Amino acid sequence: MSVAAERRAALPWEVWALLAGSFLVAAGYGIVAPALPVFAQSFGVGVTAAAAVVSALPVLRLLFAPVSGRLVARVGERAMYLTGLLVVAASTGACALATSYVQLLVYRGLGGIGSTMFTVSAFSLIFRLAPEGRRGQVSGLFTGSFLLGGISGPVLGGGLVAVDIRAPFLVYAGALVVATVVVGGLLARSSGLRRRPEDPSVPPLTLVGALRSPTYRAALASGLATGWAVQGVRVGLVPLFVAVALVREPVWAGVALTVFAVGDGAMLLATSGLSDRRGRRPVVIAGLALVALGTAALGILPDLGVLLVASLVAGAGAGLLQPAQGAAVADLVGSRRSGGPALSGFQMATDIGTIVGPIAAGALAERFGFGVAFGVSGAVAVLALVVWLPTRTGSSVEEEGTRPA
């Protein structure tokens, strides 16, 4: 089938099954988010120790990412996907049974292993199943499923916390077991995976091989910027900025985060598949420019109105950036070979930004003020934009790395 014909064809049902699984995982993270720090403090620890429980999962996810990439290449995406779901389910269920702070910290951290197994394999699976000319659209749907789940989860989680502090963990663990059975059964009958088997004549894409591509190196830079400015600083620094610099009630931090999500979701809907038609490079560059502008503006004009407008702008930038950069990595891997190490490397870049960004920005804010912290965070996005400039452009199928070598 030609690329033009694939763009007109309906998306395979397996893609929708994987999107539903991604939504459930993201919603589950949101369900336990209101309970996790409160549950940690119930064991008599302070604020710093309670925050450490929140960070345990992304830290373990980062550390395990290289191993998960090799496992995907060795045992296959489907087995890793289902195993990852079950590991997160077991970890979450164990959290509900924790009787001490140390147990909660360990159990939550172990969920990071399942998280990276799920993320890398889901990313690989969904792009193997996607029609070649619609990877950008599928990447947008994949990002959107996480966004929608992340928005809806805390609402349910807040209600469950009122019933019992352990209830969110039990509900999420049970839902993941059901999802594993349902999605696993669907994928077992998938003809799409059989139609697009890995080609044994094409060697797996290693991390070293991927790093030879300027597009992959640019994707690592924008992935780091995404983790730093979009996922890290936005969540870690904006609430403090609202309380300390703007001297406003905490509710305004929630409003700002919601406005960001609205901008992100609206842009995802409005530009679905744009990078398939216009190429990855211009869409990523536009997204990075908006993220940089929306982030740096907070440091230049510390005002509530500016905060809300800047959040909307940065959210729109994220809605452009994330699907296009993900599709660029998928183009490099292709649909007939394993790219687990390359995909895990891309995830690691984002995780590093998510972990380092809030810490670095928080230290800058404490020493030099919020203006410097947000300015540096915006500069990280600008640097990533500069890395993308010399990469090739054109339609997605013309860009470097779209065909397996």
N, C-alpha and C positions, 0 to 999 in steps of 0.2 A: 504494500500500500504506500502511495506517495505521501510526503509530508503534508501537502495540501489536503489530501483526502483524510488523513488522520486528524487534522485540525477540525474537520467537519463532523467526524464520527463522535458518537457518545462515549463518555468515559467508561471504562470497564467497571463492572459492579464491584470487583475486588478493591478498586481504589476507594470507593465509597465505604466499604467495610473497614479499611484501614483508617480512613478519616474519622469514622465513628469511634474507633479505638483510641485515636489521638485525642479526640474531644473528651472521652471518658477519663483518660489519664490526666489531662490538664484540669478537668473539673475536680478530680480527686485531690490534686495538689491544692486547689482552692478550698476544698471541703475541710482539709486538715489544717490549713493555714491559720484560721482564727484560734484553733485549739492548741497548736503545738507550743508556742511560747508560754501560754497560760498553764498548760499541763507540766511543762518543765519547771516553772516557778512553784508549782504545788509541792515539789520535793524540797523546797526551802533554799533554792539557789537564787542568786542575784540576776540582774538584768543582763549582764555580760554573758553569764553561763547560759541563760535562756536563749540569747541570740545565737550562741554557738551551736545549739541544737538545730536551728534553722539553717546554718551554714554547713552542717555535717553532710547532707546529701550532695550538694554541688561539689564539695571537696572530694568525696569518694568517687563521684561521677568523673571528675577530671582525672584522678589517679588511675582509674580503671579503663579509661578510654582507649589507650593503646592496645591493651589486651583484648578489648571487645572488638576492635577493628580486625585483629588477626583471627579471632574466633568466627566472625562473620564470614571471612574468606574460607575458613576451614570447614565449618559445619553447616553453613547456609543461613540465609536471612530468616526464613520461616521459623526454624528451630530456635534461633536466637531471639526472635520477636516474642514467641510464646513463653520461652524461659524467662525473659526479662519481665514480662507481665507477672508471672508467678512469683519471681523474686521480690518485686515491689509489693505484691499482695501479702507475701509472708512477712516482709519487713514491717509493713503497715499494721498487720494484725498483731505482730509481736509488740509494737509500740503500745497498743491498747492494753496489753498485759504487763507492761513494765511496772516494776515496783520500786525503782530507784532512778535517780537522775542518770547514772552511768549506763544503766540498761537502756533507757530511752535514747541517749546519745548514740550508743552502739547500734541499736536496732534501726534508728533513723538513718545513720550513716550507711549501713548495709544496703538500704534502699537505693543509694546512688549507683551501686553495681548493676542492679536491675534496670535502673533508669537509663544508663548509657547503653546497655544491651538492647533495650527497647528502642531508643532513639536512633541509634546507628542503623539497626536492622530495618526499622520502619522507613527511614529515609531512603535506604537502598531499595527496599521492596516497592515503595510507592512510585519511584522513578523508573524501575524496571517495567512496571505495569503501565505507566503513562504513555500515551501516544507520543512519538518523538517530537512532533511539532507543537505539543501542548504542555511541555514540562514547566514552563513559567506559570501557566494557569493552575496546574496541579500543585506546584509549590505554594502558590497563593492560597489555595484551598487548605493545604496542609497547615500553613501558618494561621489561617483563619480558624481552623478547628481548634487549635491550641488557644487562640485568643478568646473564642467564644466560651470554651471550657473554663478558662481562667477567670472570666467575668462572672459566669453563672455559679461556679463552685463555692465562693465565699458566702453567697446568700444562703445556700443550703447548709453550709458548715456552721454559720452563725446560729441557725435554728437548732441544729443538733447539739451544739455546745450547751445551749440552755437546758437540754434534756439531761445530758451526761457528758462530762469532759472526754470520756473514752469513746463515745458513740461515733464521732466522725471517722475514727480510725477503723472501727469495725465495719461501718457502712462501705467505706472505700475499699477495704480488703475484699469484702464479699462481692462488690461490683466488679472488681478486677478478675476474680475467679470466674464469674459468669462471662465476662468479656473474653477471657482466654478460651473458654469452651466454645462460645459462639463463633468468634473470629477464627479460631483454630479449625473448627469444622468447615467453615466457608473456604478458607485457604486450602484445605486438604482437597477440596473438589475443584480448585481453580484450574481452568484450562489456560488462563492467561499466562501463568507461570510456565506451563508446559510449552506454550507457543514461543516463549522467549527464554529458552534455556541459556545458561552461560556457555559461551563458545570455548571449548577446550583449547582451540588453536590460538586464542587471545589470552595472554597471561593476565593475571589480576593486576589491578592498578595499585602499586605500592606507594607509600608516602614519598619515597625518594623520587619515584617516577613522576608523581603529581607535582612535586616541587619544581620540576623542570619547566612547568607551564607558567607563564606570566599571569594567566587568568586565575590559576589556583592560588598563586602567591597573593594576588590582589584580593581573592575571596577570603583568604586567611586574615588579611588586614582589615577588611570590612566586617568580618565576623568578630574580630577583637573589638572593633569600634561599636558593633551592635551590642555585645555583652557589656562593654564599659558604659556607654551613654544611654542605651535604650533599656537594658535589663537591669544593670547594676545601679548606676547613679540615680536613675529615675526613681527607683524604689527605695534606695538607701539614703539619698540625700534630700530629695524633695520634701519629705515630711519634716526633717530637721530645719530646712530652709523656711518652711511655712511657720514653724513654731518660733524659731530664733530670730530670723531676719525680718520676716513680715509681721511677727507677733500676732498671728491669727490662730483661731481654733483648729484643732486637728482635722475637723470635718473638711476644711478646705484642701488639705492634702489629698483626701479621698476624692474630692471633686476634680482636682487636677489630674489624678491618675485615671479617673473615668473619662475625662475629656481627651486625654492621650489615647485611651482605648477606642473612643469614638472616632478620632482622626485616623487611627490605624485601620479600624474595620471599614470605615467609609472609603478610604483609599484602596483597600483590598478589593472591595466590591466594584469600585469605579474603574479600576485599571486591570481587572482580571485578564491575564494573558498578554499584557502589554509588552513584556520583554520577549514573548514569542514572535511578536510582529515587528518590534523596533530594535531588538537586540538587547543583550544583557547589560553591556557597558553603559549606554546612556541612561538607562533606568536606574542602575545602581548609583551612578554619579549624581543624578537628581535626588535620589533618596538620601544619600550622604550629605548633600548640600542642605537639605531641609532639616535633617537631624542636627547638623552643626549649628545652623541658624537658631533652631528652637532651643538648643541646649545653652549656647553662649549668651543668648538674649537674657537669660535669667540673671547672669552675672552683671550685665550692662545696665539693665533697668529693673531693679528689685521692686516689683509692684504686683499686687494681686491680679490686676487685669492683664498685665504682661505675662504673668505665670500661666494663666488660662489660655491665652492666645499662643504662647510659645509651646505649651503642651499639645495643643491642636496641631501646630506646624510640625513638631517633632514626631507626633503620632502619624501624621500623613507621610513623613519621610520614612518611618519604619515600615509603613504599608507598601511603599515602593521598593525599599531596599531589600527586605528579607526574602520575598519570593524570588527576586531576580538573582541574588547571589546564590541562593540554594539551587536554582535551575542551572546556573553557570557551573557549579560543581557537578551536578548530575550530567550535564553535557559532556564533561570531561571523562566521567566514568563510562557513559554509554549504557546500553541495555543488555549487553551480551557478555559482560564480565563482572567479576566481583571488584568492588572498590571500597571494601570495609576499612582498610587503613587510611585511605584518603578521606573518607567520610568522617572517621573518628578524629582525624587531625583537624578537620574543619570544626567539629564540635568542640574540640579542646580549645581552639582559638577563642570561640565564643565563651566558653566556661572561664578561661583565664581572665577575659575582660570582665565577666560578671563578678568574679571573686576579687580581682585586684582593683577594679574601678572604684567601688564604694570606699575601700580602705584608703586608696591614694587620694581620692577627692575629699574624703572626710578629714584626712591629715592636712591637706591644703586649706580646707575651710577653717580648721581650727587655728592654723598658724597665720594664714594670709587673708582669710575671709572667703565668703561664698562666691564672690565675683571671680576670684582666681580659680577656684575649684570648678565652677561651671565653664569658665573660659578654657581651661586645660582640657576638660572633657569634650568641648566642642572642637578643640584643636586635634584631638585624636581622630575624630570623624573627618576632619579636613586632610590629615595625613593619609588616611585610607583612601580618600578621594584622589589624592595625588598619585598613589600607587596604581589606581585604576586607569588613569589617563592614558598611559602608553599601550594598554591592551587593545587588541583588535576589536572592531565594531562590525556593524552589519546585522543581518538577520541572525537569529539564534543558531541556525544550522551552518552559518558561514564562520562563526567565531572559532578561534583556535581551541582545540581540545574537544570539539563536539563529536569527533569520530574516533573510535577505538584505534589505537596504533598497534 
